[in-house]
Amino acid sequence: MEKETLQTVTYCESAMSCATCVYAGTCDLNGVNKLTVYDIFGKIPLPSTEDFFPFVEVRFKNTRKDFFHIETNKFYVGMPVLVEAEKGYDLGVISAAGETARLIFRERGLSTNAEEYRKVYRAAYQKEIDLWQQLRSKEEDVKIRARRIAESLGLVMKISDVEYQADGSKVTFYYTAEERVDFRELIKILAKEFSTRIEMRQIGYRQEAARLGGIGSCGRELCCATWLTDFRSVTTQAAKYQQLALNPSKLTGQCGKLKCCLNFELDAYKSALTEFPDTNIILSTEKGEAKSVKVDVFKKMVWYAYTDKENANVVYKLGVDQVNEIIQLNKQNKKSAPLEMYAEDLKIETALEWTSGGNETDFDSLTRFDEQDKKQKNKGKRNRKHNKKDRKNAKTNQKAQNRNGNPKRRKKIHVKKKKNNTKEN
């Protein structure tokens, strides 16, 4: 009965569907939260011999999470609970419990010693949830006022987020700064302004993007705000392995750092590039020396161009096996045939791919519609010219008819005269 009464509690002030709610993605009381955990074992009954797992994961505002110890098996995923804080209590929502929490502990290698964790007191009542919602509604105004105070003090820092403790006894300010900031005077002013304890917590730029959330250039929500928890270092070498242009506007995310997704496929590229020869090797042919220009990992192709100015404008596409064959000849102090001889075989293959519906590079060209547009424009110009000529000819014909007399007009007059003659008769 206790579980049924807790489910009737109204958690959201807007009383709207989560799909149409204006707080979707930032609310802590629905299924569209940051770092949401899917309860994979939620509907699977436990065996009678298995004891319940005495730990749960509780989610607070944005990406802040922590594990707490429970003494009974009355808690379930989605339940708002009161938990132990450093001073007072805090309110959060259970995001993982039971076997799902056990699996998380096992994967992360966490200790199961109950003394190392704080406790869950009980389920939250409606009045405590209402107080929590009132405090949450103040956070945006508090953040703006704190930014103005920090600016008046001349502090080089950015306050990105504010979080109230559920009992209102503490406010945590999350900020980013490139250098060390002396905010002792700021804490005094903020404590006097808001009449509560103040905690300043510095976070990195990646953590800031994870807390605030957003949409990436791929069109999806940021990985750091949805599922990514460990922030590994990303270097430009990862972009070079994947043959990406070193364009900062495309390689950096909303945090201003290199995108974390550059590491996702890096291992696959490294293993594929082991079959490719070193791009710094110069090929020696009868026509001259050639250097590598581009590498296609998926098609296993390498583009080469001659180093001399006369033939540098032409690029030849070779297979990996052909390049290795030329390198073996060069190691024997022999010059290979010109690159045109090796590229001839590939021209036949690409023609077959074209007829069989394969993807050709021309399909991906950004200017593939330009020629059509030019033809359409030229066609429109020709049509306009013809229309002008037709209008001129029509005008000249009309003038000639006016000079010679309009036969249609004469016919009408003749008909009128006939009508008058019939009336007289």
Residue pairs with C-beta under 8 A, 6 or more apart in sequence:
2 74
2 123
3 74
3 76
6 79
6 123
9 80
9 125
9 126
9 129
10 126
11 29
11 80
11 129
12 21
12 23
12 27
12 29
12 30
13 133
14 21
14 22
14 23
16 22
18 24
18 27
18 30
18 31
18 32
21 27
21 30
24 30
24 32
25 32
25 33
25 34
25 213
25 221
26 34
26 62
26 213
27 33
28 59
28 60
28 61
28 92
28 93
29 80
29 93
33 59
33 95
34 62
34 63
34 210
34 211
34 213
34 225
34 226
35 59
35 63
35 65
35 95
35 225
35 226
35 227
35 229
36 95
36 226
37 57
37 95
37 96
37 100
37 104
39 77
39 96
39 97
39 98
39 100
40 100
40 103
41 98
41 99
41 100
41 103
42 77
42 98
42 100
44 99
46 52
46 98
46 99
52 73
52 98
53 97
53 98
53 99
53 101
53 102
53 105
54 69
54 70
54 71
54 114
55 67
55 68
55 69
55 70
55 101
55 102
55 105
55 112
55 117
56 67
56 68
56 70
56 75
56 94
56 96
56 97
56 101
56 120
57 65
57 66
57 67
57 94
57 95
57 96
57 97
57 101
57 104
58 65
58 66
58 67
58 68
58 81
58 83
58 92
58 93
58 94
58 95
58 120
59 65
59 92
59 93
59 94
59 95
60 66
60 90
60 92
60 163
61 136
61 161
61 163
62 161
62 163
62 210
62 211
62 212
62 213
63 207
63 210
63 211
63 224
63 225
64 163
65 95
66 83
66 118
67 101
67 105
67 110
67 117
68 83
68 84
68 117
68 118
68 119
68 120
69 114
69 117
69 118
69 119
69 120
70 119
70 120
71 119
74 123
75 81
75 94
75 97
75 120
75 123
76 94
76 97
77 94
77 95
77 96
77 97
77 100
78 93
78 94
79 93
79 94
79 123
80 91
80 92
80 93
80 123
80 124
80 129
81 91
81 92
81 93
81 94
81 120
81 121
81 122
81 123
81 124
82 89
82 90
82 91
82 120
82 121
82 122
82 123
82 124
82 128
82 166
83 89
83 90
83 91
83 92
83 118
83 119
83 120
83 121
84 90
84 118
84 119
84 120
84 121
85 118
85 165
85 167
85 170
87 169
87 170
87 197
88 165
88 167
88 169
88 170
89 121
89 166
89 167
90 165
90 166
90 167
91 124
91 128
91 129
91 132
91 166
96 104
104 110
105 112
124 132
128 166
131 166
131 167
131 168
132 166
135 164
135 165
135 166
135 168
136 164
138 164
139 162
139 163
139 164
140 162
142 162
142 164
142 171
142 194
143 159
143 161
143 162
143 173
145 193
146 159
146 162
146 173
146 190
147 158
147 159
149 186
149 189
149 190
149 193
150 157
150 159
150 183
150 186
153 185
153 186
153 189
155 181
155 182
155 183
155 186
156 177
156 178
156 179
156 181
157 175
157 176
157 177
157 181
157 183
158 175
158 176
158 177
159 173
159 174
159 175
160 174
160 175
160 176
160 203
160 208
160 211
160 212
161 173
161 174
161 208
161 211
161 212
162 171
162 172
162 173
162 174
163 171
163 172
163 174
164 170
164 171
165 171
165 172
168 196
169 196
169 197
170 196
170 197
170 198
170 199
171 190
171 194
171 196
171 197
171 198
171 199
172 199
172 200
172 201
173 190
173 198
173 199
173 200
173 201
174 201
174 202
174 203
174 208
174 211
175 181
175 200
175 201
175 202
175 203
176 202
176 203
176 204
176 205
176 208
177 202
181 202
183 200
186 200
187 198
187 200
190 198
191 197
191 198
203 211
204 231
205 255
205 256
205 257
206 224
206 231
206 255
206 257
206 260
207 231
208 255
209 222
209 224
209 225
209 253
209 254
209 255
210 222
210 224
210 225
210 228
211 225
212 225
213 221
213 222
213 225
214 221
214 222
214 225
214 254
215 221
215 222
216 222
216 223
216 253
216 254
216 259
217 250
217 253
218 261
222 253
222 254
223 260
223 261
224 231
224 255
224 260
228 260
231 260
232 260
232 263
234 257
234 258
234 259
234 260
234 262
234 263
235 258
236 246
236 251
236 258
238 258
238 262
238 263
238 266
239 246
239 251
239 258
239 262
240 246
241 266
241 269
241 270
241 273
242 262
242 265
242 266
242 269
242 297
243 294
243 295
243 296
243 297
244 250
244 251
244 262
251 258
251 259
251 262
252 258
252 259
253 259
253 260
269 297
272 297
273 295
273 297
275 300
275 320
276 295
276 297
276 300
276 302
276 320
277 302
277 320
277 323
277 324
277 327
279 292
279 295
279 302
280 292
281 292
281 327
282 289
282 290
282 291
282 307
283 289
283 290
283 291
283 304
283 323
283 326
283 327
283 330
283 336
283 339
284 330
284 335
284 336
285 326
285 335
285 336
285 337
285 338
285 339
286 335
286 336
286 337
286 338
287 306
287 311
287 338
287 339
287 340
288 306
288 307
288 308
288 311
289 306
289 307
289 308
290 304
290 305
290 306
290 307
290 316
290 339
291 304
291 305
291 307
292 302
292 303
292 304
293 303
293 304
293 305
293 315
294 302
294 303
294 315
295 301
295 302
295 303
296 302
296 303
300 319
300 320
301 317
301 318
301 319
301 320
302 317
302 318
302 319
302 320
302 323
303 315
303 316
303 317
303 318
304 315
304 316
304 318
304 323
304 339
305 311
305 312
305 313
305 314
305 315
305 316
306 312
306 314
306 339
316 339
316 340
316 342
316 343
317 343
317 346
318 326
318 339
318 342
318 343
318 346
319 346
322 342
325 336
326 336
326 342
329 335
329 336
330 336
336 342
350 360
352 358
353 359
353 360
354 360
362 368
